[in-house]
Amino acid sequence: MTTVFQKIINREIPAEILFEDDICISIKDIEPQAPFHALIIPKKVITRVGEADNEDEPILGHLLITAKKIALEQGLEQGFRIVINNGSDGGETVPHLHVHLLGGRRLTWPPG
Ligand code: AMP
């Protein structure tokens, strides 16, 4: 199944792209949950963290470092949150691994 994120990577549907390199793409979330809400998506189709292989370790690290860079570029020095939803109980709706980067307001805890 081709997910919406694969279609964005393939330029089959539009998205507001914040960053792209050989390993990942970052886009604005279409339904933002905070004043700033981006997604960092690996170009390799890894379905979810729970199905990542050991060999995917550099990609997973790259996603977090990219999220940090974007957070600082966006001026989120006051703080930000990185979230990865995994599986139905985790709130995952798109089966292509993605890191949420949220900021721009005081985020509450615990999450819903
Ligand atoms: P998750 O629920 O963790 O799987 O996150 C999926 C995220 O993708 C949600 O926050 C959606 O708002 C977002 N999303 C779905 N379709 C698009 C799209 N076409 N462009 C940008 N973000 C999207």
Boltz pocket constraint, residues with backbone or C-beta under 6 A from the ligand:
constraints:
  - pocket:
      binder: B
      contacts: [[A, 4], [A, 14], [A, 15], [A, 27], [A, 28], [A, 29], [A, 30], [A, 31], [A, 32], [A, 39], [A, 84], [A, 85], [A, 91], [A, 92], [A, 93], [A, 94], [A, 95], [A, 98]]
      max_distance: 6.0
